[in-house]
Amino acid sequence: MPLRIRKDDEISDVEGGWFRARWHYSFDTYRDPEYTRFGTMRVFNDDRLVPGAVWPMHPHRDIEGLTYVVEGMFRHEDNVGGAPGPLPAGSVQRMTLGSGANHSEQNASETEPMRFIQIWIMPAERGLRPGVEQKVFTTQDRTDTLLKAISGEGGDAVLVHQDAHVFVARLNAGRSVEHPLATGRGVYLYVIEGDAYVNGEQMQTGSAAQVTDEVRIQISANATSELILVDVALG
């Protein structure tokens, strides 16, 4: 199926008191045999933390942990001397957990909630040296364009150690963007907020789609829409 859409109410919704999580792929206590991974992407979580909340330090290894801050102030702590300072909405971060590290996601505000999307990409090589890279992007940077925020090519984007790319966009009503899709690759597209047509199919707030076997993806906004697009190898 070239375009497989999941509506908002078809995605897991976990309420933990100090956090709320939408786990798109099997994660922790959530198990769905149809959604265990998508190519080199293993996890796609939409997480919300109440003011002052701290996700306890926990270990991982051989994961490229990618974060996109949707709203609020994201704070990161680890045991490898990662980049300091809270990150505002629009920022991205990559933590290479490689040979093993501990880390914690935190809401830096004591008064406002915080929301972030976390993606796990399986690295091209195991046992990499742990480390962190992050970058702040503005709303203007992603307005009416697909901004390449994280990429295996590096450059102006934060580097991920895999042939994968993460794009973010804020499309005004009536604006359109296109993304080419090479053979053997797939896209996971999530409508953070808004209303858009994706290759002729309508997607609204909270909807997600796996896209394969298409030459290109065309996204047209019916209303102001915030989107995130992950392009990965499927093999």
C-alpha positions in Angstrom: 0.0 0.0 0.0 1.8 3.2 -1.2 0.0 5.5 1.4 -1.0 3.9 4.7 -2.7 6.5 6.9 -3.3 6.2 10.6 -5.8 8.6 12.1 -5.2 10.2 15.5 -7.5 7.8 17.4 -5.7 4.8 15.9 -2.4 5.7 17.6 -1.6 4.6 21.1 -2.3 7.2 23.9 -0.6 6.7 27.2 -1.4 8.9 30.2 1.3 8.8 33.0 0.3 11.7 35.2 3.4 13.8 34.7 3.6 12.8 31.1 1.4 11.9 28.1 2.8 9.8 25.3 1.7 8.9 21.8 3.8 5.9 20.8 3.5 5.2 17.0 5.6 2.0 17.0 5.9 -0.7 19.6 7.5 0.8 22.6 7.7 -0.1 26.4 4.3 -1.6 27.3 2.8 -0.9 23.8 2.9 -3.7 21.4 1.6 -3.7 17.8 2.9 -6.4 15.4 1.9 -4.2 12.4 4.0 -1.3 13.7 7.3 -2.5 15.1 9.6 -0.4 12.9 9.8 1.4 9.5 13.0 0.7 7.7 15.8 2.1 9.9 13.4 4.0 12.1 12.6 2.0 15.3 10.7 4.6 17.4 8.5 7.6 16.8 7.0 9.1 20.0 5.1 12.3 20.5 5.7 13.1 24.2 4.3 15.8 26.5 5.7 16.7 30.0 4.0 18.7 32.7 5.8 21.8 34.1 9.0 20.8 35.9 8.8 17.1 34.9 12.0 15.1 34.6 12.2 11.8 32.8 14.6 9.8 35.0 18.1 9.1 33.7 18.1 5.8 31.8 20.5 3.8 29.7 20.5 3.0 25.9 23.0 1.9 23.4 23.4 1.7 19.6 20.6 4.2 18.9 20.6 7.6 17.3 18.1 9.4 19.5 16.6 12.4 17.6 14.5 15.1 19.2 12.3 17.8 17.7 11.0 20.3 20.2 7.3 21.1 19.4 6.5 23.5 22.2 8.0 24.8 25.5 11.6 24.5 26.6 13.4 21.1 26.3 16.3 20.3 28.7 18.6 17.4 28.2 20.9 15.7 30.7 23.4 12.9 30.1 26.6 11.3 31.5 28.8 12.1 28.5 29.0 15.9 28.7 26.3 16.6 26.1 25.5 20.1 24.8 24.2 22.4 27.5 21.3 24.8 27.7 17.5 24.4 27.2 16.3 24.2 23.6 13.2 26.2 22.5 10.5 25.1 20.2 11.8 24.4 16.6 15.1 23.0 17.8 16.5 19.6 17.0 19.0 17.4 18.8 20.8 14.1 18.1 22.2 11.9 20.8 24.4 9.1 19.7 24.0 6.4 22.3 26.5 4.1 20.5 28.6 2.2 23.0 26.2 3.1 25.8 25.2 6.2 27.7 22.6 7.5 30.2 20.3 10.4 29.4 17.2 12.2 30.6 14.6 14.4 28.9 13.2 17.2 31.0 10.8 20.2 30.9 13.0 23.2 31.7 9.9 25.3 32.6 8.3 25.2 36.1 5.1 26.9 34.7 4.6 25.8 31.1 4.1 22.3 29.5 6.6 20.9 27.1 6.1 18.8 24.0 8.7 17.0 21.9 8.9 14.3 19.3 11.5 11.6 19.8 12.7 9.3 17.0 15.1 6.4 17.2 17.1 5.6 14.1 19.2 2.5 14.1 22.8 3.6 13.3 24.8 2.4 10.3 27.6 1.2 12.7 27.4 -0.2 16.2 29.5 0.9 19.1 29.9 4.6 18.1 31.3 7.0 20.6 28.4 8.7 22.5 27.8 12.3 21.8 25.3 15.1 21.3 24.7 17.7 18.6 21.8 20.2 18.5 20.7 23.2 16.6 18.0 25.9 17.0 15.8 26.7 14.0 13.3 29.5 13.8 9.7 29.4 12.7 10.7 31.3 9.6 13.3 28.6 8.7 10.6 26.1 8.2 7.7 28.3 6.9 6.4 27.2 3.5 9.3 24.8 2.9 10.5 21.4 4.0 13.5 22.2 6.2 16.1 19.5 6.4 16.8 19.7 10.1 18.6 16.3 10.6 20.5 14.4 7.9 23.0 11.7 7.3 24.6 14.2 5.0 25.3 16.7 7.8 25.9 20.2 6.4 23.5 22.8 7.8 21.5 20.0 9.4 22.4 18.1 12.5 24.2 14.9 11.6 22.7 11.4 12.1 24.9 8.4 11.6 22.6 6.7 9.1 21.2 7.3 5.6 18.2 9.1 7.0 16.7 12.6 7.0 14.2 14.5 9.1 12.4 17.5 7.6 10.0 19.9 9.4 7.6 22.4 7.9 5.1 25.0 8.8 2.8 25.5 5.8 0.4 28.3 5.5 -3.1 27.6 4.0 -2.9 27.2 0.3 0.8 26.5 0.1 2.3 23.2 -1.2 5.6 21.4 -1.0 7.0 18.3 -2.7 9.4 15.6 -1.6 11.0 13.1 -4.0 11.1 9.5 -2.9 13.9 7.3 -4.2 13.5 3.6 -4.9 14.0 1.5 -1.8 13.1 4.4 0.6 10.0 5.3 2.6 8.6 8.3 4.4 6.8 8.6 7.7 4.8 11.8 7.8 3.1 13.2 10.9 0.6 16.1 11.0 1.6 17.7 14.3 -1.2 20.2 13.8 -3.3 21.2 10.8 -5.2 20.0 7.8 -3.4 18.9 4.6 -3.8 16.7 1.5 -1.0 14.2 1.0 -0.9 12.7 -2.5 -4.6 13.5 -2.7 -5.5 12.0 0.7 -6.7 14.3 3.6 -4.7 14.2 6.8 -5.5 16.2 9.9 -4.1 16.9 13.4 -2.6 13.7 14.9 -2.7 11.7 11.6 0.4 9.9 10.4 1.2 8.0 7.2 3.7 5.5 6.0 4.5 6.2 2.3 6.3 3.7 0.0 6.4 3.0 -3.7 5.7 6.6 -4.7 7.9 8.7 -6.9 7.1 11.9 -4.9 5.1 13.1 -2.1 3.0 16.3 -2.6 1.7 18.1 0.5 -0.9 20.8 0.2 -2.1 22.7 3.3 -5.8 23.4 3.7 -5.0 25.4 6.9 -1.8 26.4 8.7 -0.1 23.0 9.3 2.9 21.9 11.3 4.5 18.7 9.8 7.4 16.4 10.4 8.7 14.0 7.7 11.2 11.2 8.2 12.9 9.7 5.1 14.6 6.3 5.6 16.0 3.4 3.8 13.6 0.4 3.9 16.1 -2.4 3.2 
